[in-house]
Amino acid sequence: MKKLILGLVALAATPAFLQAQVTVSGEWMRRNDGYVRLFRVEHGRMEEIATAKPGADSSFGFYFRPEQEGFYAIGTGSQQTPTDKYTFYFKRNDQLNVKITDTSYVLTGKNSPENVAMEKWHNMIVPLERKGVYFMMGQSTYVDFFPMLEAIAKQAKQARFAPSGNKRFDGEFAKFREIDLLGYAFELLSTPRTAHPKPGDYPAILTNLDVAHFTQDTRLLRYPNGIRMMRTLQGLPARVSSEGPGDYSIGARLKGIENDTLKGEVVIQQASGLKTFIGYNDLVNEYGKYILTADQQRRAGGIKTALAKKAAVAGAKAVDFTYPDLNGKKTSLSDFKGKVVLVDVWATWCGPCKGEIPHLKALEKEMHGKDVLFLSVSVDEQKDHQKWKDFVASQQLGGVQLFASGWSDIAKFYDIKGIPRFMVFDKQGNIVTTDAPRPSNKELKLLLESELKK
């Protein structure tokens, strides 16, 4: 529900109500989709609360009564992306007069001391914003970004900000600057670039980062992109490590988080990537104690409901497919009724597919002697038929290996547009799921074991 009055036209209201309003008056001097949006920070996410359409003279504005004092954002685009958004601080009776230019913003007219300080900070770090956020506008990579990050971090450490007269803001602002500085670095690490850093390329500000310092309380949930940033923060120690591939399991990620409410956010992140109701129950049984807030319980409930509905529609009869095996013998999915069948759709050119092979082989070994049939279907093109056979032999792949000669029937029948894709069918030849977890996720083993008990 919109809680703002769009434009600069006030509704009839009591004087006391109007005195509590924040008034935003601005000019939007860059192209957009036709609307300027106002966002509040809600549990580390940006929630859109109003839109305003700039006039012919580029003016826009908002009247609103802030539900709470704190950080808000004005800009365009989707809620969870930082592009074209600027952060401000509002309390009751504040005024903001701002001009959004092609590359930044400038305050005009009367403004609160808090937002004057926010502007000073933004002017200091805007070079990082341009390289870290607007990656489509330039060719910036870690090579030019990291030296700038170190230089601006040093400048920020030496900078002095006069007290605003608002003790609450001054405390929050100090934390905000620490988070905001790293936020631009994390955006660079999370977006496509022409070059990506190896462990030895990271600057000290990232290699020596104390994750616990940022996760000992809920400060990240008061930052506009706090949840987005926390995802990178969890994996950063493994990313900068020179000790080989890091551990990205939920257990490892939780070890770096001090605050239980933030741990709940990690659990919600994990739950949102699950594909089965069984996997959800397993996760909640182990880590559900961290789902503490009403907001987390609401979101977890939504995930649970969606997975339960997905499980409820399973059971349709499988659409059969037939392909030659390594010896040229025509083999069909329906040949294996009486067994639970795990289908792996893959190709020799697919990096993520090959990354799952060790986990698939381990799972096959763990399920040995049980009524589970491992069926791998390669979508390599016909010209790579021998390459496929050689790869199967060199990797000592088990199970039943079939060759589909490209994106043929199996891709059409099961709407496969990307690989690896794993599917599970029950002993009667019915669909359990056509989008199963990967072998690297224990959720798949739980699913297979559940089907074996039926």
ZIPE-V874892 format. One record per residue. N is the residue number from 1. RES is the residue in one small letter. PSI is psi as a letter, one per 30 degrees, with the letter a starting at -180 (none if undefined). OMEGA is omega as a letter, one per 30 degrees, with the letter a starting at -180 (NA if undefined). NEAR is the number of other ideal C-beta (glycine too) atoms within 8 Angstrom. Layout:
# ZIPE-V874892
N/RES/PSI/OMEGA/NEAR + N/RES/PSI/OMEGA/NEAR
This chain:
# ZIPE-V874892
1/m/k/l/2 + 2/k/k/a/7 + 3/k/g/l/8 + 4/l/l/l/10 + 5/i/k/a/10 + 6/l/k/a/9 + 7/g/a/a/8 + 8/l/h/a/9 + 9/v/k/a/6 + 10/a/k/l/9 + 11/l/l/l/5 + 12/a/k/a/3 + 13/a/l/a/6 + 14/t/l/l/5 + 15/p/e/a/5 + 16/a/e/l/6 + 17/f/e/a/9 + 18/l/e/a/9 + 19/q/f/a/8 + 20/a/f/a/8 + 21/q/l/l/12 + 22/v/k/l/15 + 23/t/k/l/11 + 24/v/k/l/13 + 25/s/k/a/11 + 26/g/l/l/14 + 27/e/k/l/11 + 28/w/j/a/11 + 29/m/g/l/8 + 30/r/l/a/8 + 31/r/k/l/2 + 32/n/a/a/9 + 33/d/g/l/4 + 34/g/f/a/4 + 35/y/k/l/9 + 36/v/k/a/15 + 37/r/k/l/12 + 38/l/k/a/16 + 39/f/k/l/15 + 40/r/l/l/11 + 41/v/k/a/16 + 42/e/j/l/8 + 43/h/h/l/8 + 44/g/g/l/14 + 45/r/l/l/10 + 46/m/k/l/13 + 47/e/k/a/9 + 48/e/k/a/9 + 49/i/f/l/10 + 50/a/l/l/13 + 51/t/l/l/10 + 52/a/k/l/13 + 53/k/j/l/10 + 54/p/k/l/9 + 55/g/a/a/7 + 56/a/f/l/3 + 57/d/g/l/5 + 58/s/g/a/9 + 59/s/k/l/11 + 60/f/l/l/13 + 61/g/l/l/11 + 62/f/k/l/14 + 63/y/k/l/12 + 64/f/l/l/13 + 65/r/j/a/9 + 66/p/k/l/12 + 67/e/e/l/5 + 68/q/l/l/4 + 69/e/k/l/9 + 70/g/a/a/11 + 71/f/k/l/12 + 72/y/l/l/13 + 73/a/k/l/13 + 74/i/k/l/14 + 75/g/a/a/12 + 76/t/a/l/10 + 77/g/a/a/8 + 78/s/l/a/4 + 79/q/e/a/8 + 80/q/g/l/8 + 81/t/k/a/7 + 82/p/f/a/9 + 83/t/k/l/9 + 84/d/h/l/7 + 85/k/k/l/14 + 86/y/k/a/10 + 87/t/k/l/12 + 88/f/l/a/12 + 89/y/k/a/15 + 90/f/k/l/10 + 91/k/l/a/12 + 92/r/k/l/10 + 93/n/g/a/7 + 94/d/l/l/11 + 95/q/k/l/11 + 96/l/k/l/15 + 97/n/j/a/10 + 98/v/k/l/16 + 99/k/j/l/10 + 100/i/j/a/13 + 101/t/a/l/9 + 102/d/e/a/4 + 103/t/f/a/5 + 104/s/a/l/7 + 105/y/l/l/10 + 106/v/k/l/8 + 107/l/k/l/12 + 108/t/l/l/6 + 109/g/b/a/7 + 110/k/k/l/4 + 111/n/l/a/11 + 112/s/l/l/11 + 113/p/e/a/8 + 114/e/e/a/13 + 115/n/f/l/13 + 116/v/e/l/10 + 117/a/e/l/13 + 118/m/e/l/12 + 119/e/e/l/12 + 120/k/e/l/9 + 121/w/e/a/13 + 122/h/e/l/13 + 123/n/f/a/8 + 124/m/e/a/10 + 125/i/g/a/13 + 126/v/e/l/10 + 127/p/e/l/8 + 128/l/e/l/14 + 129/e/e/a/11 + 130/r/e/l/12 + 131/k/e/a/15 + 132/g/e/a/13 + 133/v/e/a/10 + 134/y/h/a/9 + 135/f/f/a/13 + 136/m/f/a/3 + 137/m/f/a/5 + 138/g/a/a/7 + 139/q/h/a/4 + 140/s/k/l/11 + 141/t/a/l/11 + 142/y/f/a/12 + 143/v/e/l/6 + 144/d/f/a/9 + 145/f/e/a/14 + 146/f/e/l/12 + 147/p/e/l/8 + 148/m/e/l/11 + 149/l/e/a/14 + 150/e/e/a/11 + 151/a/e/a/8 + 152/i/e/l/13 + 153/a/e/l/10 + 154/k/e/l/8 + 155/q/e/a/9 + 156/a/e/l/11 + 157/k/e/a/6 + 158/q/f/a/6 + 159/a/k/l/7 + 160/r/k/l/4 + 161/f/k/a/9 + 162/a/k/l/5 + 163/p/k/a/5 + 164/s/f/a/11 + 165/g/f/l/4 + 166/n/j/a/9 + 167/k/e/l/5 + 168/r/e/l/7 + 169/f/e/a/13 + 170/d/e/l/11 + 171/g/e/l/8 + 172/e/e/a/12 + 173/f/e/l/15 + 174/a/e/l/8 + 175/k/e/l/9 + 176/f/e/a/12 + 177/r/e/l/10 + 178/e/e/a/9 + 179/i/e/a/14 + 180/d/e/l/12 + 181/l/e/l/14 + 182/l/f/a/13 + 183/g/e/a/13 + 184/y/e/l/15 + 185/a/e/a/14 + 186/f/e/l/12 + 187/e/e/l/12 + 188/l/e/a/15 + 189/l/f/a/10 + 190/s/g/a/6 + 191/t/l/a/7 + 192/p/k/l/3 + 193/r/l/l/10 + 194/t/f/l/4 + 195/a/k/a/7 + 196/h/k/a/6 + 197/p/k/l/9 + 198/k/l/a/5 + 199/p/e/a/9 + 200/g/f/a/5 + 201/d/f/a/7 + 202/y/k/l/10 + 203/p/l/a/9 + 204/a/e/a/6 + 205/i/f/l/11 + 206/l/e/a/10 + 207/t/f/a/8 + 208/n/g/a/6 + 209/l/k/l/9 + 210/d/j/a/6 + 211/v/e/a/12 + 212/a/e/a/8 + 213/h/e/a/6 + 214/f/f/a/12 + 215/t/g/l/14 + 216/q/f/l/7 + 217/d/a/a/5 + 218/t/g/a/8 + 219/r/e/a/10 + 220/l/f/a/15 + 221/l/f/l/13 + 222/r/g/a/11 + 223/y/k/a/15 + 224/p/e/a/11 + 225/n/h/a/11 + 226/g/e/a/15 + 227/i/e/l/14 + 228/r/e/a/11 + 229/m/e/a/14 + 230/m/e/l/14 + 231/r/e/l/9 + 232/t/e/a/11 + 233/l/e/a/14 + 234/q/e/a/11 + 235/g/f/a/11 + 236/l/e/a/11 + 237/p/e/l/10 + 238/a/e/a/11 + 239/r/e/a/10 + 240/v/f/a/10 + 241/s/k/l/9 + 242/s/g/a/6 + 243/e/g/l/4 + 244/g/a/a/5 + 245/p/k/a/3 + 246/g/l/l/11 + 247/d/j/a/6 + 248/y/g/l/7 + 249/s/l/a/6 + 250/i/e/l/10 + 251/g/e/l/7 + 252/a/e/a/11 + 253/r/e/l/12 + 254/l/f/a/11 + 255/k/f/a/6 + 256/g/g/a/11 + 257/i/k/a/12 + 258/e/e/a/6 + 259/n/k/a/10 + 260/d/e/l/7 + 261/t/e/l/12 + 262/l/e/l/14 + 263/k/e/l/12 + 264/g/e/l/13 + 265/e/e/l/13 + 266/v/e/l/15 + 267/v/e/l/17 + 268/i/e/l/13 + 269/q/e/a/10 + 270/q/e/a/11 + 271/a/e/a/12 + 272/s/f/l/7 + 273/g/f/a/6 + 274/l/l/a/13 + 275/k/f/a/11 + 276/t/l/l/15 + 277/f/e/l/10 + 278/i/e/l/11 + 279/g/e/l/15 + 280/y/e/a/13 + 281/n/e/l/8 + 282/d/e/l/11 + 283/l/e/a/14 + 284/v/e/l/13 + 285/n/e/a/6 + 286/e/e/a/6 + 287/y/g/a/12 + 288/g/f/l/10 + 289/k/f/a/4 + 290/y/f/l/12 + 291/i/j/a/13 + 292/l/e/a/8 + 293/t/l/l/9 + 294/a/e/l/5 + 295/d/e/l/8 + 296/q/e/l/15 + 297/q/e/l/10 + 298/r/e/a/8 + 299/r/e/l/9 + 300/a/e/l/14 + 301/g/e/l/8 + 302/g/e/l/8 + 303/i/e/l/13 + 304/k/e/a/11 + 305/t/e/a/8 + 306/a/e/l/8 + 307/l/e/l/14 + 308/a/e/l/9 + 309/k/e/l/8 + 310/k/e/l/12 + 311/a/e/a/10 + 312/a/f/a/6 + 313/v/f/l/7 + 314/a/l/l/10 + 315/g/f/l/5 + 316/a/l/l/7 + 317/k/k/a/6 + 318/a/k/l/10 + 319/v/k/a/6 + 320/d/l/l/7 + 321/f/l/a/11 + 322/t/k/l/7 + 323/y/l/l/13 + 324/p/k/l/9 + 325/d/a/a/11 + 326/l/f/a/6 + 327/n/g/l/5 + 328/g/g/a/5 + 329/k/k/l/6 + 330/k/k/a/6 + 331/t/k/a/10 + 332/s/l/l/8 + 333/l/e/a/13 + 334/s/f/l/8 + 335/d/f/a/6 + 336/f/g/l/10 + 337/k/k/a/8 + 338/g/f/l/5 + 339/k/l/l/9 + 340/v/k/a/14 + 341/v/k/l/11 + 342/l/j/l/14 + 343/v/k/l/12 + 344/d/j/l/14 + 345/v/k/a/14 + 346/w/a/l/14 + 347/a/l/a/9 + 348/t/f/a/11 + 349/w/f/a/5 + 350/c/j/a/10 + 351/g/e/l/5 + 352/p/e/l/8 + 353/c/e/a/11 + 354/k/f/l/9 + 355/g/f/l/8 + 356/e/f/a/14 + 357/i/e/l/10 + 358/p/e/l/7 + 359/h/e/l/10 + 360/l/e/l/11 + 361/k/e/l/10 + 362/a/e/l/9 + 363/l/e/l/11 + 364/e/e/l/11 + 365/k/e/a/7 + 366/e/e/a/7 + 367/m/g/a/11 + 368/h/k/l/6 + 369/g/f/l/3 + 370/k/l/a/6 + 371/d/h/l/8 + 372/v/k/l/11 + 373/l/k/l/11 + 374/f/j/a/12 + 375/l/j/a/13 + 376/s/k/a/12 + 377/v/j/l/14 + 378/s/k/l/12 + 379/v/g/l/13 + 380/d/k/l/13 + 381/e/l/a/6 + 382/q/e/a/6 + 383/k/f/a/4 + 384/d/g/a/10 + 385/h/e/a/10 + 386/q/e/l/6 + 387/k/e/l/9 + 388/w/e/a/12 + 389/k/e/l/9 + 390/d/e/a/8 + 391/f/e/l/10 + 392/v/e/a/10 + 393/a/e/a/7 + 394/s/e/a/6 + 395/q/f/l/7 + 396/q/h/a/5 + 397/l/k/a/10 + 398/g/a/l/6 + 399/g/a/l/10 + 400/v/k/a/10 + 401/q/k/l/10 + 402/l/l/a/12 + 403/f/j/a/12 + 404/a/f/l/15 + 405/s/h/l/9 + 406/g/a/a/8 + 407/w/i/a/7 + 408/s/b/a/10 + 409/d/e/a/7 + 410/i/e/l/13 + 411/a/e/l/13 + 412/k/e/a/8 + 413/f/e/a/8 + 414/y/g/l/10 + 415/d/h/a/7 + 416/i/j/l/10 + 417/k/f/l/4 + 418/g/l/a/4 + 419/i/l/g/11 + 420/p/k/l/11 + 421/r/k/l/11 + 422/f/k/a/14 + 423/m/k/a/13 + 424/v/k/l/14 + 425/f/k/a/12 + 426/d/a/a/11 + 427/k/f/l/10 + 428/q/g/a/5 + 429/g/g/l/10 + 430/n/l/a/11 + 431/i/k/l/12 + 432/v/e/l/11 + 433/t/k/l/12 + 434/t/g/l/8 + 435/d/i/a/7 + 436/a/l/l/14 + 437/p/l/l/12 + 438/r/l/l/10 + 439/p/f/l/11 + 440/s/f/l/6 + 441/n/k/a/8 + 442/k/f/l/6 + 443/e/e/a/13 + 444/l/e/l/14 + 445/k/e/l/10 + 446/l/e/a/12 + 447/l/e/a/16 + 448/l/e/l/13 + 449/e/e/l/8 + 450/s/e/a/9 + 451/e/e/a/12 + 452/l/f/a/10 + 453/k/f/a/5 + 454/k/none/NA/6
